[in-house]
Amino acid sequence: MKYFGNGLSEQHKELSHMIRKAAELERSKALFLEIHAKLHLSSVSNTEKNEVDDLLCDLDRNEYAIMPTSKDETIAWVLWHIARLEDLTMNILVAQKEQIFNQEWKKRLNVAITDTGNALSDDEIMELSREINIGELLHYRNAVGQRTREIISALNAVDIKRKVRLADLDIILSAGGVTQQETSKWLLDFWGKKDVAGLLLMPPTRDVMLHLNDCCKWKEYIRTKKKFYRSGITIPATNGNSPGM
């Protein structure tokens, strides 16, 4: 069922058809940025309020840390996951520069992990969701989104078809962006088969669309049901200030 992003799948399909065509470079970049703007808080792109604003504007701190059913994660985990994926792939693999996340961000976010969270157990997802500073998580994702927009604006036709470098995948592994667990390390093989165009079509766009749809579904579930698979939080609500709204 569609809970988020009506029309985005069609735009993404259009982007996939044109993104590797040199003659369509500027149009492709503009379409990417249009899609990307709808997947972040509107403050990231200085556009009108959007569905992400609507999703996050009235969430209670507790709601970020509820796992509705045994098949689900939490909204806090999703925001961490998609922010880390975008940071790692856009900065290290596409721009071939340092990621935004560093020890200062780790401290601000109040997290014990540095990877994308793919291999976390339910207990570990709940621990992350309870402990993470939601206000700083939103600030971090905003910073990642703004950097992505700068990177995309600077790409040329040669960049779009450039293959991912093995050395940059090694940087992600050594920096703790993925772990040695199979449920995490597979990302390196997946990214290693991509060119820049392929990366643009997945971590910062298609993948985010799917995850935000889940979050909107969970928000509705949380507000209409009384029992959840996993819930409970002890962090004060003041930890959940939402920037950019």
Secondary structure, DSSP 8 states (H G I E B T S, - for coil): ---S-TTHHHHHHHHHHHTT-GGGHHHHHHHHHHHHHTTS-HHHHT----HHHHHHTT--GGGGG-B-STT---HHHHHHHHHHHHHIIIIIIIS-S--S--HHHHHHHT-S--S-STT--HHHHHHHHHHS-HHHHHHHHHHHHHHHHHHHHH--HHHHT-B--HHHHHHHHHTTSS-SSHHHHHHHHHHHT-BHHHHHTIIIIIHHHHHHHHHHHHHHHHHH-S--SB----S-GGGG--TT-
